[in-house]
Amino acid sequence: MFALVVLALQWDMSAQTYKVITSVESIVPNGLGRSRIVNALEEKDYKEFTSVQTEDDNTRNKSDRGEIRVKNFEETKLLNFYNLGGIRFQNIAANDAVITSMINDMIANGWELAFVTSAVESEGGKGDGQGIFITRYIFRK
């Protein structure tokens, strides 16, 4: 009986699949940026784009970087953090509602939210005017 439980646990662990969905929220002043949730609808094998480099031999993958691009993806509109009047808390609340809907839909389809990681690239000083807040939602099934 114990062996059957161990075998079932090993099968369950190896059968896990992960999916990453990314939200990009613009922090460009004056509402000029673009904010989206992006979900790839096709898979890529990272090995096709990986090279091995050693002291003796530099074996590079000959694939074109353009082959990495995903042509089939969903793009869900979000609102920008800023408008002409400055930071828009209403936009943040609206984005939270849309992202919550996406998470709930994923969970309803059998995915578990396993990890969330985020980062920000904010304006780098006078004249930069660039910035994004990016969040990766990592789901497991």
C-alpha positions as CSV (number, residue, x, y, z in Angstrom):
1,M,0.0,0.0,0.0
2,F,2.8,2.4,0.9
3,A,4.5,1.8,-2.4
4,L,1.3,2.6,-4.2
5,V,1.0,6.0,-2.4
6,V,4.7,6.8,-3.2
7,L,4.2,5.9,-6.8
8,A,1.1,8.0,-7.0
9,L,2.9,11.0,-5.5
10,Q,5.8,10.6,-7.9
11,W,3.4,10.5,-10.8
12,D,1.5,13.6,-9.6
13,M,4.8,15.6,-9.2
14,S,6.1,14.8,-12.6
15,A,2.7,15.5,-14.3
16,Q,2.7,19.2,-13.3
17,T,2.5,21.8,-16.0
18,Y,3.2,25.5,-15.6
19,K,1.9,28.5,-17.4
20,V,3.1,32.1,-17.2
21,I,0.8,35.1,-17.9
22,T,2.2,38.6,-17.7
23,S,0.6,41.9,-17.0
24,V,2.4,45.1,-18.1
25,E,1.1,48.3,-16.7
26,S,2.5,51.6,-18.0
27,I,3.9,54.2,-15.6
28,V,4.7,56.6,-18.4
29,P,3.6,60.1,-17.5
30,N,0.5,61.7,-19.1
31,G,-1.1,58.4,-19.9
32,L,0.9,57.9,-23.1
33,G,1.9,54.2,-22.4
34,R,0.2,50.9,-23.1
35,S,-1.0,48.5,-20.5
36,R,-1.9,44.8,-21.2
37,I,-2.2,41.3,-19.9
38,V,-0.3,39.0,-22.3
39,N,-1.0,35.3,-22.6
40,A,0.9,33.1,-25.1
41,L,-1.3,30.6,-26.9
42,E,1.5,28.5,-28.2
43,E,4.4,26.7,-26.5
44,K,8.1,27.0,-27.2
45,D,10.9,24.6,-26.3
46,Y,13.7,26.6,-24.6
47,K,16.2,24.0,-25.8
48,E,15.8,25.2,-29.4
49,F,17.2,28.6,-28.4
50,T,19.9,27.5,-25.9
51,S,23.6,27.3,-26.7
52,V,26.4,25.6,-24.8
53,Q,29.6,27.4,-24.5
54,T,32.9,25.9,-23.2
55,E,36.5,27.0,-23.2
56,D,37.3,24.5,-26.0
57,D,34.2,24.8,-28.1
58,N,31.6,27.4,-28.6
59,T,28.6,25.5,-29.9
60,R,25.9,28.1,-30.7
61,N,22.3,27.4,-31.6
62,K,21.9,28.5,-35.2
63,S,18.2,29.4,-34.8
64,D,17.1,32.9,-35.7
65,R,16.0,35.1,-32.8
66,G,12.8,35.7,-34.8
67,E,11.9,32.1,-34.3
68,I,11.5,32.8,-30.6
69,R,8.6,35.2,-31.2
70,V,5.1,33.9,-30.4
71,K,2.6,34.9,-33.1
72,N,-0.5,33.5,-31.3
73,F,-1.3,35.3,-28.1
74,E,-4.1,37.0,-26.2
75,E,-3.8,40.6,-25.3
76,T,-6.2,42.0,-22.7
77,K,-6.4,45.8,-22.4
78,L,-5.6,47.4,-19.1
79,L,-5.6,51.1,-18.1
80,N,-2.5,53.1,-17.6
81,F,-1.5,54.2,-14.1
82,Y,-1.2,57.8,-15.1
83,N,-3.3,60.3,-17.1
84,L,-2.8,64.0,-17.7
85,G,-3.8,64.7,-14.1
86,G,-1.2,62.3,-12.6
87,I,-1.7,58.9,-10.9
88,R,-5.2,57.4,-11.4
89,F,-6.2,55.3,-8.5
90,Q,-9.5,54.4,-10.3
91,N,-7.4,52.9,-13.1
92,I,-5.4,50.8,-10.6
93,A,-8.7,49.5,-9.1
94,A,-10.1,48.7,-12.6
95,N,-6.9,46.8,-13.5
96,D,-7.2,44.9,-10.2
97,A,-10.7,43.9,-11.2
98,V,-9.6,42.7,-14.6
99,I,-6.6,40.8,-13.3
100,T,-8.8,39.2,-10.6
101,S,-11.2,38.1,-13.3
102,M,-8.3,36.5,-15.2
103,I,-7.0,34.7,-12.1
104,N,-10.5,33.4,-11.2
105,D,-10.9,32.2,-14.8
106,M,-7.6,30.3,-14.7
107,I,-8.6,28.7,-11.3
108,A,-12.0,27.7,-12.7
109,N,-10.2,26.0,-15.5
110,G,-8.1,23.9,-13.2
111,W,-5.0,26.0,-12.7
112,E,-3.5,27.0,-9.3
113,L,-1.8,30.3,-8.8
114,A,1.6,29.0,-7.7
115,F,3.8,32.2,-7.8
116,V,3.6,35.9,-8.5
117,T,6.7,38.0,-9.2
118,S,6.9,41.6,-10.2
119,A,9.3,44.3,-11.1
120,V,9.3,47.9,-12.1
121,E,11.4,50.0,-14.5
122,S,10.6,53.5,-13.6
123,E,11.5,56.8,-15.0
124,G,15.3,57.2,-15.0
125,G,15.4,61.0,-14.5
126,K,14.8,64.1,-16.4
127,G,13.7,63.5,-20.0
128,D,13.4,59.7,-19.6
129,G,9.6,59.5,-19.6
130,Q,9.6,55.7,-19.7
131,G,8.5,53.0,-17.3
132,I,6.5,49.8,-16.8
133,F,5.3,47.7,-13.9
134,I,5.4,44.1,-14.9
135,T,3.9,41.1,-13.0
136,R,4.3,37.5,-13.9
137,Y,1.6,35.1,-12.7
138,I,2.8,31.6,-12.7
139,F,0.1,28.9,-12.7
140,R,0.4,25.2,-12.0
141,K,-1.8,22.3,-13.0
